[in-house]
Amino acid sequence: MLCSAALAASLLSWTALGQMPGQSIPDQPTITAVQSPNGLHAAVGHEVVDITVCSDSVIHVVATPDGPERGNHPHPWMLDARQSCPGAPFQFATNDKLATLTTGTLRVDFSLTRGNISFLQAGGMALLHEGNGVPRTYEPVELNGEHTWQTTDRFAPDATEAFYGLGQHQSGMFNYRGATIELGQDNTDVAIPLLVSSKGYAILWNTAALTYVDNRFPLELKFSSIAGEAVDYYVIYGPEMDNIIHQYRSMTGHAPMLPKWAFGYFQSKDRYVSLDEIQKIAKRYRGKHIPLDAMVQDWFWWKTEGDPVFNANYHDVAKDLDTLHQEHVHAMISVWGLLDPNSETYKVLDDQHDLVPGAHVYDATNPGARDIYWNHLVSKLLSQGWDAFWLDSAEPEEYWPHFGDAILRSKQLAIGNGAEYTNVFPLMHTLGVQDHWKAATDQKRVFLLTRSAFLGQQRVGATVWSGDVYSTYWGLSHQVPAGLNFALSGYPYWTTDIGGYWPAYEGKTQIADYQELYARWFEFGVFCPIFRSHGHRPENEIWTYNKVEPTLVTYDRLRYRLVPYIYSLAWKVSSEDYTIQRPLVMDWRADPEVWNIGNQFMFGPAILVNPVLEANATSRSIYLPESAAWYNFWTGDSVKGSQVIIADAPLDRMPLYVRAGTILPLGPEIEYAEQAPEGPIELRIYRGADGRFDLYQDSGDGYQYEKGQHAVIPLHWDDTNSTLTIGTRQGSYPGMPAKMDFHVVLVAKGKGVGETVTTAADRNVSYEGKEIAVKAGP
């Protein structure tokens, strides 16, 4: 019997040969390859393969079973080819066994004996290769009355790499190695076919078809789609994940700035029954001085779903919204793509044949249908003064005969066969609303909340929430890795229903166990890019949870003190393709210890967040990655990195650690995000390393920032000399304060800790836009 090492070597040998003992390889088809203007053109028998150099670090592969693609198969998630695949210099070489493309970063080998493709660093280190058998296969099928192909490609991953991304899923897995993931839109399950490897590359599987990513056999990574004319994918090389995401967004669209108020607290429940009720809730928040930025009107406000006509509980909507605005409270309303056949909007769409056949959903892939949806429904609400739209059920879904089906797979859409475009609806739905909104006004930034997403949707001002999840610790614990994989799918804005949606506690919010769960979920929610509570329960305001209300208020106030930090990170998202909610593998990819950690994350460059995901916990295990030091946010104590610790975690304290070298800007206490600060910005310095941070400011709304109306103040900490340099302000915008005050605080044990304002600063600085350097300590 073979020992394990010998067996592993034998398996690898068989894989390399593409055969098992006693078997022979069938005769291979004729394989040819020649240089093309943009890369390489090859034939494997009847199969045609084109490999295109999009950039030094991006390669596009398109393979068809019987010649060039037939018909028109648009990919609206990709930007114009001049942006998504501009090309780059390359060298072409060939010998008896290989045709090779080499860029400044990558080498691509095309086998002239098997027809498979290998991707390597230019220096020769292997990254990814297709299987050595017949990697690309095509099965002819008839779907929705059309001939198409079920397409598959097989890759051979190495023994240790980890896989991430692929949207958002509820398995609780972070590293998908050894798993099979279905990519089909569903409530709580988001399909984005971008897989990111710990080896420093990504595969963008370039189709909207229902797809399975299968690594059950660890030696094979298989992508299979139910319909398509080609095997079509991009390989993107980083190697760092930030660079992968930068290149992905350069291909599919950059994220816009959200309005500043959207980074405050959203108060929501299923459901408020009138604007009178919403006004009372908002007024109570203001009276109790609990920070709040948005109230949310969930469904059933309508007389008929699909029409902008309110039921009898609502009076003068525009006037009521104006009253909220006077209190500096914004309002979001739920609008569905699922329409009542009795609605006027549905009837117009039906008359124009702009519905999805056999469904109660408008065809968002049809420009005319998007026009009708906007003109007859959404625009009417925008004109009343609503500030944001909650585009619920954006997979889309039908309630009958069952929830959860990827319903477009069996439909015919304006863009093409629904089997080929199963997952595209949320992109076209949100993009249609954004395009019309921006055409109507540039004074109010787009903010949409939606339950689903697809490739390229980050270029819409839309946040995805994780869907209707259970109000249990199981539900909470599964949201953390779900959100982290979503971030690694290139989408920067994500949130959950704090407290969960489905009422496992039957709406009994006073139960102590549920209030504990709610507090833990709230603590986690503060450190999601968007901060929002929602659920199916009779009351859901902060004071509902009386046993933990002081804790909730503390964390709410902490979120608002962090607004200067968060809004500056939002600018990095738009200007640098940054990611705010960062799994540890993004910053410590070379450390195998972080590859399977899906219950900790960085919130920006500074704060290590460690949610408490078990009932009755008073401590939790934390891995502190490599750093000169980590500071306990609540106490100021410091510990070394590269170790596991057990951190105290009483109910009112989620463990937070801040990285040495951090400059953390904290604003004064405010009650809404756009409130003019009545105090200095506190700059907490966490010593042990040099540090940088760019403090971003603009008017908070509108698109003037795209025209250069914004300001950046560069901050630099020199740890050796204990000197903080506040650099010359770059840029300006209307209403920019001429003078700012900064309080510089060197964090130490018991000093510069927690959510409260530090009263004794190490240095007070009056800043008027010119560079100033201050010695802050010994």
N, C-alpha and C positions, 0 to 999 in steps of 0.2 A: 504494500500500500504506500502511495506517495505521501511524504510528509507535506505539511502545509506550504512550506516555502517552495518545494519542488512542484507541488500542484499549481501554485500561483504562477510559477515560471512556465509550466506547461500550458496553462490557459492563455497566458500572454503570448506564448509562441504560436498557439493555434489561432489566436485572434490576429496576430500579425500576418500569418500565412493565409487567413481567411478560409481554412478548411480544417476538418477533423481527421484523425488517423483513419485510413481505410476509405476515405472519400477522395474524389477528384474534382477539380474545378472544371465546370463546363467550358467549352470554347467561348472566348470572349469576343465581343463585337469589335469591329474596327474602330480605333480611337485616334482622332487627330486633334491637333491644337495649333492655332496660329495667332499671331499678335493682331489685336484689333486697335482702333484708334484710342480706346479708353481702357484697354486691358488685354483680355484673352478671349478668343472664340474657339469653342471646341465642339466636337461631335463624338458621341459614344453610341455607335450604331445609329438609330433613328433619333436618339435623344440629342438635343442641342443645349449646350451650356455656355453662358456668357458670364465672365467674371470681370467686373468693372472696378477700377480704382477710383473711389469717391474722394478720398483724401489720403494722406500718409497713413492714417490709422483706421480708415473705414473701407471695407471691401463689400461689394454687392454681388451676390450670386443669384442668377436666374437660370433655371433648368426646365426645359419643356420636353414632354415625351415624344413629340412627333413634329418638331419644327417650331417656328416662331409662334408666340401667343396669338390666339385667334380672338378677334373682336376687341371691344373696348372694355378694359377692366381697370377703372380709375382707383387710385389710392389716395383719397382726400385727406388722410392723416399725415401724409408726407407733404413737405413744402415743395415748391417748384424745384425741378431738378438742378437749376442753377444754384440753389441754396442747399438742397439735401444731398446732392452728389456733384459738386463742382469739378471734380477731377484733381489729379496731382501728378507730378512727374513719376515715372516708373521705368524700370528696365525689364526687358523680356529676354529670356534665354531658354534654350531647349536642348535636350540630349535624347538618348534612346528611351529613357525611363520617365523623364519629367519635363513638363513645361513650367517655367517659373516666372512669376512677377515679383519684383522687389521694389519697395518704396523706401523712403527714408526711415521708416519705422517697422514695416512688416515684410514678410516673405510669404508668398502663396505658392504652394506646389500642387500642380495638377498631374496626377498619375497617368501616364500614357499606356500603362498595362491594366489598370483597373477603372480609371475614370473618376477616382475619388479625389478629394481636395483636402490639403493640410494647410494650417495657418500657423506661422511661426513668427517670433520676433526676428527682425532683420539680422540679429546676431546668431540666430539658429535655435533659440530656446523654443520648444514646442508649446503651443497654446491650445490648439483644437484641431482635430482631424475627423473627417467622415470615416465611417466604418470601412473595413477592408473587403467586405463582401460586395453586395450591390446596395450602396447607401441610399440612393434615391429611387423610389418606386412610385408607380402610378397605377391606380385601379380605376378603369372606366365605370362610371355610374350614370344613371338618369335620376336627376333630382329636380323637382318642381317643373317637370316637362322639358328639361334641358340636359344635354350631354355635358358632363364635367368629369373631373378626376378626383379621386381621393389620393392626396399626395402625402408622402412620407420621406423624411430624411433621418438617417441614423448617424450619430456621432459617437466617438469613443473617448469618454472623459478619463482623466487620470485617476489614480487611486485615492487621492486626498482632497481634491477640490470640492468646494461647497457651492451651492446654487441658491440664488435669491431672486426677488422681483416677481414677475408674472402677475402683477396686480395685487389683489387682496383676497385672501381665502381664510376660511374659518376652521382649518384643521388644527390650529395651535402650533404648527410647524414654523420654524424660522428658516433653517437650512433644509431645502427640498431634496437633498441627496437621498436616493432610495425611494422616492415617492412618485406618484402619478398625479398630475394636476390637470383638471378639466378647465379649459378656457371657454366658458360660455356664460354670458351675463345672467345674473340672478340676484335676488335680494340678499345682501350681505356678501356676495361673491362677485368680484370685479375682474374682468378679463383684459389684461394688457400683455401681449406676447413679447415681452422683453425679459430675457433671462440674463442675469449677471453672475459671473463666476468669481470666486476668490482668487483665481489665477490672473485676473486683470483684464478680462475680455467680456463682451456681451454678445448675445445673439438676438437680433430683432427679427422675429419670424413675421414676414411682411404679408399678413393676410388678416381679414376680419372673420374668416370662417371659424366655426366651432373646431377647437383644436385640443389635442391631448399631448401633454409633455410628460413622457414616460421614462423614468429611471429606475423602475422596479428591479431590473437586472443592472447592478451597479456598473457593469462594463459597457453599457449602452445607454445613450441619451437620445430618445426618439421623439421627433415632432411629427404628429399626424393630424392632418386637416381633412374635414369631410368633403370639401369641394375646392376646386381651384384649377387654373390652367397651367400652373407652374409650381415648382419648388422655388421659393423666393425668400431670401433672407440676407441680412446684413451682418457682418462681423465687425464689432467696434472694439478697438483696443484702447485702454487707458494709459498705463495700467491702473492708475488710481480711480476709484469709483466716481469721484467728483468729475474727473475728466471724461469718463464714459457718459455720465449724465449731461455734461456740457455738450458733447458731440451729438448725443441723442436729441437734445432740444434744438441744436443747430439744424438738425435734419427735419424735425417735426414741429418746431415752434417754441419760442421763449415765453416764459410766464410773465403776465403783466402785473403791475402793482395793484393790490386790492386797496379799497378805501381804508384809511387808518382806523375808523370805528370798527371795522370787521375783526380787528385783533383784540377787541374787548369781549365782554361777556354777553352771550345770547341766552335769553330766558325763553323757554319753550315748553309746551306740553301738548299732549293729545287729549283735549284741545281747548283753547279759549273760545267761548261761544259768541263773543261780541267785542267790538272795540271799546265799549264801556268797561268791560272786564279788564282788557289789556291796559287801559288808561289807569284804572285803579291800582293794578299791580305795579306799573311803572312809577306812579306817584308814591307808592309805599316804599319802593327802592330808594327813591330820592329822599323821602322823609327819614329813612333809617340810615342814609348816607352809605349805602352799600353800592359799590360800583356796578354799573350796568350800561350797555351800549345798544342792545337790540331786543325787541320783543317780536315774537313770531306767531303769526296766524296760520294754524294748521288747517287741514281740509274741512269740508262741509260748511264753509262760509257762503257758498253759492246757492242760488235757487236751482240751477241746473249745471252740472259739472261740464265745463267747457265754455261757459259764457261768463262775462265779467259783470254779472248781476248778483248783488248780495241778497241774502235772505232777510226776513223781517227784523232780525236782531240788530241789523246794522242800519245806521241813519245817514248822516252826512259824512261819508267816508273821508273825503278830502279834508274837511274841517277837523275831524278827529285825528287824522294823521298830522295835520299842522300843529295840533295841541301837543302831540307826542314830540314833534320836532322842537317845539319851544322848550321842552324839558331835556333836549339833547338826547332823545331816544329815537333810534332808527327802527324801521318796521319791515319785516320780511313776510311774504305771503306765499302759501303753497299753491302751486299751479301744476297740473298734470298733463302729460301727453296722452293719457287715456281719457276718452271723451264719451259723454252720454249721447246716445243717438238722438235724443230729444233736443239737444242744444243746437242753437243756430250755427255755431262754429262747425259742428259735425256736419250739419246739412250742407253748408257751403263747400266743405271739403269733399263731401260725398258727390255733390253735383259736379265738381271739377275732377273727380276720380283721383283725388289726392290722399285718400286713406290707404293704409296697408290692407290689401284685400283679405277679407276673412278675419279682420281684427277691428277693435274699437280705438285704434291708434292712428294718428296722422303719420304720413310717410315723410319723416324728417330728411330723407335723402333727396327729396324733390324740392327744388328751390321755390316753386309755386306754393307748395304746401307750407313751407316755412314762412312765406309771406302771409298766407291766410292766418296761420297760427298767431303770428305777431299782430297783424292788423286787427283781428277780431277778438283777441283775448289779452295778450300780454301788454300791448301798447296802451290799451285802455286803463289798465291797472297802473302802469308807470305814470301816466298823466295825472292820476289821482294823488300821487306822491309816495307810493311805495318805494322803498329804497333797495329792495333785493327780492329775488324770486327763488323759492324752494321748488326746484323741478323734480318732484317726487316721481317714483315709478319710471325711472329713465332707462330701464334695461332694454325694451319696455316689458311690462308684464300684463297679463290678462288674469282675472280672478277665476275664470272658468275655462276648461274643466279642472285645471289645477294651477296653483301658484308654482312658480319656480322654473317653468319651461323657458328655454331660449327660443321664444316664439317665432322669431324671424327666420329661422332655419327652414321652415316649410312654406315661406311666403315669397311672393315676387315683389321686388322693390323697384323704384324708379332707377336706382343706380345699377341694378342687376339682380341676379339670382340671390334670394335671401340665404340660401345655403352657403354662398360665398361671402355674404356680408352680414352674417348673424350678429356680430358684436359691434357694429358701427353706429347704432342708433344714438347712444349717449353723446358721442362726439358731434354728430350732425345736429342733434337737438340743442345742445348748449351753444354750439357755434352759431346756429341760426339766430338764437336769442341775442347773443353778444353782438353779432354783426348789425342787427337791426337797432339795438340799443345805442351802439356807438354812432350809427348814422343819425339817430334822433338827437343825441346830445353828447358833448364831450365834457360836460360840467359835473357829471356824476359817474364815478367808476362802476364798472360792472361787478356785481357780486351775485353769484348763483350758488345754491346748495343743491347737490344732486347725489343720487344713490349709486351711480355707475359711471364708468369712464372707459376710454379706449386710448390707443396710441394717439399722440398729438393733442390730447384734450387739455394739457397743461397750458396751451396758448390761449385758453378761454379763462376769464376771471371766475372760475368755478371751483368750489371746494367740494370734495367728496366726503360724505359721512358713511360710516361702516355698515349702515343698514339697521334693520329691526332685530337687534340682538337680545338675548335673554338677560334679565335682571338677576344675574347670579355671578358668583366668583368665577365659574367656568366661562361665562360670557365676558367678564372683565379680562381674565387672563389671556383669552384668545385674541382680544383686540390689540394687545401690544405687538406681538409678532406680525399680526395682519397689517397694522399700520406701518411697521418698519419695512416690510416687503413692499408695501405700496410706495413708500419713499424711494426705495431702490428701483422702482419701476419708472422713475423719472418724473413723478407727479408730486409737487411740493406741498399742496394744501389738503389737509385731511383732518377729520374729527370723528367723534363718536357720540352716541346718546349717553351722556353722563347718567349713570344709574341704570342703563339698559332700557330697552323699549318694552319687551313682553313682560307682563306683570307676574313674575313668579311668586310675588308676595301678595297677589290679588289686590293690588292697590292700597295695601295697608302700610302706609308710609311711616306710621308711628312704631312699627316693630323695631326693636333695638338692633336686631341682626341686619335688617335692611338699611337702617341709618348708618351703621358701620360700613356696609358695602358702598353706600352712596358716598360717604366721606372718602373712602379709598379711591373710588372712581373719579370723584371731583379733584382730588390731589393729582391724579394722573392727567385729567383733562386740562388743568392749568398749563401743562407742558406739551400739549398738542398744538400744532400751528394755529388752529381755530378752536375756540373755547366755548363750549355749547352744552347746555343741559336739555334733555328732552326725554319723554317717556309716556307710556299709556297709563296714567294715574290721575286721580282727581285733583290733587294739588302737587306742585313741583317747584315751588319757589324756595329760596334758600331758607326762609324761616319755617318752612314746612318741616324741616329736619331739625327740630328743636334740640335734640340731644347732642347734635354735632354742629349746630349753627355757628358757634364761635370759631370752630376750625374752618368751616366753609368761608366765613367772612375773611379770616386771616389769609387764606389762599387766594381768594378773589382779590384782595388788596395787593398781595404779592404780584399777581398777574399784571395789575395796573402799574405797579412800580417798575415792572420790567418792560413797559411799553417802549421806552427809548431803545432798549436792546432789541426787542422783537421787531420793531419797525425798521431798524437798521438792517436786521437780517433779511427782512422782506425785500429791501433794496438789493441785497446781495443775490437773492433769488432771481430778481429781474435783470440785474446788470451782469451777474457772473454765473448764472445757472446753479446757484447754491442750493443746498438742502438743509432745512432747519431741523427737522426731527431725524436724527442721524444714528442708525445702528452702529455699534462699535466697530464693525468690520469696515466702515467707511474711512475711519481715521487710524485704525490699527490693523490693516489688511494682512500684514506680514505676521501677525501674532495668532497662531492657531487657537489660542485660548478663547478668542472672541468669535470664532466662526459659528458657534452654536448658541451664542448668547442672544436670545430674542426677548429678554425681559428687562433689559437695561438699554439706555440710549443717551446720546448727547443731545442737548437742546442748544443748537448753535455750537460754537467752538468752546464754550466755557463750562456749561453745567451738565454734570452726569446725573441723570434722572433714574431712580430705582423704585418703580412702583411696587406697592405692597399688594400682593395678588392672592392672599390666603386669609381666611377668616381667623379672627382672634390672634393675629400675629403681633408680636411685640418686638421682633427683630427680623432681619433677613440677611442672607448671604449676598455679598457684592464683590465682583471682580473689579479691581482698580487697575486699568491698563497702565502702560509705561508713561510716567510723567515725573518731573522732579519732585512734585508733591501734589497731594489732593487735600483741599480744605473742606471740612464739614461746614456747610452753609449756615447751619443753625448755631454752631458753637465756636467756629473759628479754629478748632483743632486741626492740625495737619498730619498727614500720614504719607508714607512713600507709595509709589505706584508699583505695578507688577506684582500684586499680591491679592489674595482673597481675604476679606474681613467679614466679620459679623457686625452689622450696624444696628444700633437701636432704632426701633420703628414703632413707637407708641402711636396710638390712633391719630394724634394731631401732628405727627412728624413723619412725612415720607422722606427717606434718606436722600439728601442732595449733596453732591460734592463738586467743588469748583477747581478747575485745573490751574496749576501754578502758571504764572505768566498772563493771567486773565486781567483785562480791564473791563469791569462790569458796570455799565451805566444804569443807574436806577433813578427814576424820576421822583418828584415829590408825590405825596398822596393826592390822588385825583379820583373823580367819580365817573368820568367818561373819557375815552381815549383822546378826544380832540380838545379837552379842557386846557385852557391856558395855564401853564404851571405857575404856582405862587410860591416858588422856592427853587433852590439850586438843584442841579443834577449831581447826584452823588456818584463819584467814580471810585468804586472799590478796587483796590489793587491787591492781587494775590501773588505775593512775592515767591521767588524761586526760579524764575525764568524771565527773559524778555517777553514783551507782549505788544500786540497791535490791535486796534479796533477802529473802524470807521463809523462815526456817528452820523446818521443820515437824517435829513429834515426836508419836508416840503409842505405844501398847503393841506395835505391830508386827503384831498379828493380831487376829482377831475384829472384830465390827461395832460395838463401843462407840464408835468414832470418829463414827459416824452420829448418836449421841446426845450429841455434844458433848465426848466424852472425848479431847481432843487439845490440843496447844499450838502456838502460832506465835510466833516471836521475830522481830520486824521489824528489819532491818539497813539502815542508810542511810550512804552515803559522800558527804561534802561535799568535792568535789575542790578547790575554791578555798581552803578553810580546812584541808584535810588532816585532817578530823575524821570519825571513825566513831562513829555513834550506834547503840547496841544498845538497842532499844526495850523497853518494858514487855511482859513475856510475856503473851500472850492465851490464856486457857484453861488446863486442867490435865487430867491423866489419872493413873490409879493407877500408882505406881512412878516417877513423874516425878522426876528428880533435882532436889533443892533448889538445888544449886549447880553451875555449869558454868564451866570455864576456857576462855578463848579466847586464842590467840596471833595477833596481828595482824601480817601481813607485807606490807610494801610491795614489790611485785615490781619488780625491776630486773635488769640484765644479771648473770647468775650468781647471783641471789638469789631465793629462792622459786620454784624451777624443778623440773620433772620430778615423778616420783612419790614421791620420798623426803620424809620429814618435815623441815621447815626447823627447824634447832636454834636459830638466833638470830632471835628475833622483834623487831619494832620496839616492840611493846607487849604486855604480858601483862595480861589482864583477868580478874578474878574476878567472875562474874555470878550474882546471886541473884534474878533475875526483875524487878528494877526498872530503869528506863531509866538508861543510863550513856553519857556521851559522852567519847571519848578523842581527844586530839590525837596522831596517829600519825606525823606527819612535819612537815617545814618548810613 
